């Protein structure tokens, strides 16, 4: 396994979850990410997420299939718990892979793709404010300096 490929998840600013993808994570790492996502979904608390994929080298067809299968299997839970997800993708190749995935299997929650982290932060803070979570939204915005 390439030690420079990994997925980290930061939920220390709940109800914001930030997942950072680096390199070309393995299918096993992706499965661990899905399991961690299920723990967030099963908390019974609504949340927003940012998927930071600026350092991803590739998303294989197997990765895309597994994302689609996870979304299909947990569609009701995703729809009820995820207020929105902002993906940060600055690579044209990764943007294309993400577009293909969303075309064939649209996420069951509001989503946006941005090129920068500040854009993603601003989008999720609007989602939080729309749900009356003004203090949390301002804390997130301040933390990221936007």
CORURWO-V78329 format. One record per helix or strand. SS is the DSSP state (A for helix, B for strand). FROM is the first residue (numbers start at 0). LEN is the number of residues. If there is no record, write none. Layout:
BEGIN
ss=(SS,SS)
from=(FROM,FROM)
len=(LEN,LEN)
END
This chain:
BEGIN
ss=(B,B,A,B,A,A,B,A,B,A,A)
from=(5,15,26,46,60,74,81,91,110,116,133)
len=(8,8,15,10,13,7,7,13,4,14,11)
END
